Every structure is written in C-alpha cells, then in structure tokens.
Amino acid sequence: MQVEQPPAMAAQRPDWPSATDLGILRARVLLGAFGRFLIVIYFKNHLYSIISNVNLVRSNAKWDYDAHIAFIEVCEREIRKGNRPNTHLNKDGWKNLGDAFYNRMGRKYTKTQLKNKWDNMKQDWAFYNQLMRENTGLGWDATKNTIIADDDWWNQKIKVDHRYRRFRNMVLSLIRYRYDALFSDIVATG
C-alpha cells in the first residue's frame, strides 16, 4: 500500500518530529460555526478528530456604500416576508439575510456582525428622528439631503452630544427615506 506523504513544511523546527515520523498521513483544519474548528487527522490508518473550543479571531465587517445598500434591500425583503415579528429579525430572517447578503456581495458575515449593523442603523435612525423633532428651526437641503444649520448651532450641539458630529455634513437620504421602512413601526421615538 502506498502512503500519501504530506507536503514538506518550509520552516519546520529541527527538534520537532515531522508529520511523517508520527505516521500522520493527512491532516485538515475545518472552520466551523461559532469560531470553533475541527482538526481531522489520519494517524496510521485511523481517523481522529479534535474539536477545539478556541474562538478564532474574525475580521471586522466592511460596510462600504454598496454593501450598505445591499444590506438595506435584503432587510426590506425579509421584513416583507414577515421575518421580523418584533424589533429584530427571527431565526429564519437572520439566516436568509446572511445567505442573501453573501450571494449578493460575496461576503460571509456572522449573525453578530449583521445584528451590529442593524442595531447601529436603528440607533442612527432614532437619533436622526430625535434631532429633527426637537430642533424645529432646522432647515433641509433637498438637493444635498443634509440638514441646514449654522456652525455655531452645530458646535453647541456637538459639545452637548458627540453624536451630532456624524450628522453635520452627512448625506441623510438613506436614513430619511430607507430606514423608515425598517424601523418606524418598532422604535419608540417619543
């Protein structure tokens, strides 16, 4: 019987036995859900698997404009399907959202990353509504989709609450028009 040899390791330490010395024919590391991974080792024609409970470091989700729009559209679709029974999507909604977002953008994000995006968008929408409701003297630039206020007003508000800084020159068309469909019936704004 011919044995499949593992590829040589380029920088193997000389005091460590090689995989061939140990009789390991093949080893694979498979990433599983929730940051666990499974190591499958074929050792002298026997299969061993080791499940590690070590959480792997995940990269931060990248939310450029296209990903943001795709996320909103997929969320709207899940809401129309009835997968948001209360303030968040249900289990099927999160799964469908993750799958549809991956199919559309090619990015595989965890439920936590998707939920963080949802929560941040909801906070932005609630703060925007509070800002517009409490400050009736503000103007609206319909061509730029921004709030019209003088620099003194912005500086005073930013000193009181740092969140105003985000909205100072921000194009607010997404929050004003698209977030409403996502959050208007689930967030108390009063």
C-alpha positions as CSV (number, residue, x, y, z in Angstrom):
1,M,0.0,0.0,0.0
2,Q,1.4,3.4,-1.0
3,V,1.0,6.1,1.6
4,E,0.3,9.7,0.6
5,Q,3.0,11.9,2.1
6,P,2.1,15.3,3.5
7,P,3.8,18.3,1.8
8,A,7.1,19.3,3.5
9,M,6.9,22.3,5.8
10,A,9.2,25.1,4.8
11,A,10.2,26.2,8.3
12,Q,9.9,23.1,10.4
13,R,11.8,23.2,13.7
14,P,14.5,20.5,13.8
15,D,13.7,19.4,17.3
16,W,10.0,18.6,16.4
17,P,9.2,15.3,14.8
18,S,7.8,15.5,11.3
19,A,4.3,14.5,10.4
20,T,5.8,11.5,8.5
21,D,7.7,10.4,11.6
22,L,4.4,10.5,13.6
23,G,2.6,8.4,11.0
24,I,0.2,11.2,10.1
25,L,-0.9,10.7,6.6
26,R,-3.2,13.8,6.2
27,A,-4.5,16.5,8.5
28,R,-7.1,19.1,7.8
29,V,-8.4,22.0,9.7
30,L,-12.1,22.8,9.1
31,L,-13.6,26.1,10.3
32,G,-17.0,25.5,11.9
33,A,-19.7,27.7,13.2
34,F,-19.2,30.0,16.2
35,G,-15.4,30.2,15.9
36,R,-14.7,26.5,16.6
37,F,-12.6,24.4,14.4
38,L,-12.3,20.8,13.7
39,I,-9.0,19.1,13.2
40,V,-9.2,15.8,11.3
41,I,-6.1,13.6,11.5
42,Y,-5.5,10.3,9.8
43,F,-3.0,8.6,12.0
44,K,-1.8,5.1,11.0
45,N,-5.0,4.4,9.0
46,H,-7.2,5.6,11.9
47,L,-9.3,8.7,11.8
48,Y,-9.1,11.1,14.8
49,S,-10.9,14.3,15.1
50,I,-10.3,17.0,17.7
51,I,-12.8,19.8,18.2
52,S,-11.3,22.9,19.6
53,N,-13.3,25.4,21.6
54,V,-10.9,28.2,20.9
55,N,-12.6,31.3,19.3
56,L,-10.8,32.3,16.2
57,V,-10.2,36.0,15.5
58,R,-12.6,37.3,13.0
59,S,-12.1,40.4,10.9
60,N,-14.3,43.4,11.2
61,A,-17.2,43.6,8.7
62,K,-16.5,46.1,5.9
63,W,-19.5,48.3,5.1
64,D,-18.9,50.3,2.0
65,Y,-21.8,52.1,0.2
66,D,-22.7,49.1,-2.0
67,A,-22.7,46.7,1.0
68,H,-24.8,49.1,3.0
69,I,-27.4,49.4,0.2
70,A,-27.4,45.6,-0.3
71,F,-27.9,45.1,3.4
72,I,-30.9,47.5,3.5
73,E,-32.5,45.8,0.5
74,V,-32.1,42.4,1.9
75,C,-33.5,43.6,5.2
76,E,-36.5,45.1,3.5
77,R,-37.1,41.8,1.7
78,E,-37.0,39.8,5.0
79,I,-39.4,42.3,6.6
80,R,-41.9,41.9,3.7
81,K,-41.6,38.1,4.1
82,G,-42.7,38.5,7.7
83,N,-39.4,37.5,9.3
84,R,-39.4,40.5,11.7
85,P,-42.1,39.7,14.3
86,N,-40.9,42.3,16.8
87,T,-37.8,44.6,17.0
88,H,-35.3,42.2,15.2
89,L,-35.4,39.5,12.6
90,N,-36.3,36.0,13.7
91,K,-34.0,33.0,13.3
92,D,-35.1,32.3,9.7
93,G,-34.7,36.0,8.9
94,W,-31.1,36.2,10.1
95,K,-30.2,33.0,8.2
96,N,-31.9,34.3,5.0
97,L,-30.3,37.7,5.4
98,G,-26.8,36.2,5.8
99,D,-27.3,33.9,2.8
100,A,-28.7,36.6,0.6
101,F,-26.1,39.1,1.5
102,Y,-23.3,36.5,0.8
103,N,-24.9,35.7,-2.6
104,R,-25.1,39.3,-3.5
105,M,-21.9,40.7,-2.1
106,G,-19.7,37.6,-1.7
107,R,-19.0,38.5,2.0
108,K,-19.8,36.0,4.7
109,Y,-20.6,37.9,7.9
110,T,-21.7,36.3,11.2
111,K,-25.1,36.9,12.7
112,T,-23.4,39.1,15.3
113,Q,-21.9,41.3,12.6
114,L,-25.2,41.6,10.8
115,K,-27.0,42.3,14.0
116,N,-24.5,45.0,15.0
117,K,-25.1,46.7,11.6
118,W,-28.9,46.5,12.2
119,D,-28.5,48.0,15.7
120,N,-26.2,50.8,14.5
121,M,-28.6,51.7,11.7
122,K,-31.5,51.7,14.2
123,Q,-29.6,54.0,16.6
124,D,-28.8,56.4,13.7
125,W,-32.5,56.4,12.6
126,A,-33.7,57.1,16.2
127,F,-31.2,59.8,16.7
128,Y,-32.0,61.5,13.4
129,N,-35.7,61.5,14.2
130,Q,-35.0,62.9,17.7
131,L,-32.8,65.6,16.1
132,M,-35.4,66.6,13.6
133,R,-38.3,66.5,16.1
134,E,-36.6,68.5,18.9
135,N,-35.0,71.1,16.7
136,T,-37.8,72.6,14.7
137,G,-35.8,75.6,13.4
138,L,-33.5,73.4,11.3
139,G,-33.6,73.6,7.5
140,W,-33.4,70.8,5.0
141,D,-31.4,71.0,1.8
142,A,-33.3,68.8,-0.6
143,T,-30.6,68.7,-3.3
144,K,-27.8,67.6,-0.9
145,N,-30.1,65.7,1.6
146,T,-28.4,67.4,4.5
147,I,-29.5,69.5,7.5
148,I,-29.1,73.2,7.2
149,A,-27.8,74.9,10.3
150,D,-25.1,77.4,11.1
151,D,-21.8,76.5,12.5
152,D,-22.5,77.9,16.0
153,W,-25.6,75.7,16.3
154,W,-23.6,72.6,15.3
155,N,-20.7,73.4,17.6
156,Q,-23.0,73.9,20.6
157,K,-24.9,70.7,19.9
158,I,-21.6,68.7,19.4
159,K,-20.4,69.9,22.9
160,V,-23.6,68.5,24.4
161,D,-23.7,65.2,22.5
162,H,-20.9,63.9,20.3
163,R,-23.4,62.0,18.1
164,Y,-24.3,65.3,16.4
165,R,-20.9,65.3,14.7
166,R,-21.9,62.4,12.5
167,F,-24.9,64.3,11.1
168,R,-23.2,67.6,10.5
169,N,-22.3,67.1,6.8
170,M,-23.8,63.6,6.3
171,V,-26.0,62.8,3.4
172,L,-29.1,61.7,5.2
173,S,-31.2,60.4,2.3
174,L,-30.8,56.7,3.4
175,I,-31.8,57.5,7.0
176,R,-34.6,59.7,6.0
177,Y,-36.1,57.5,3.3
178,R,-34.9,53.9,3.6
179,Y,-34.5,53.4,7.3
180,D,-38.1,54.4,7.9
181,A,-39.3,51.2,6.3
182,L,-37.1,49.2,8.6
183,F,-37.6,50.9,12.0
184,S,-40.7,53.2,12.0
185,D,-43.0,50.7,13.5
186,I,-40.6,49.2,16.1
187,V,-38.8,52.1,17.7
188,A,-40.4,54.4,20.2
189,T,-39.3,57.9,19.3
190,G,-41.2,59.9,21.8
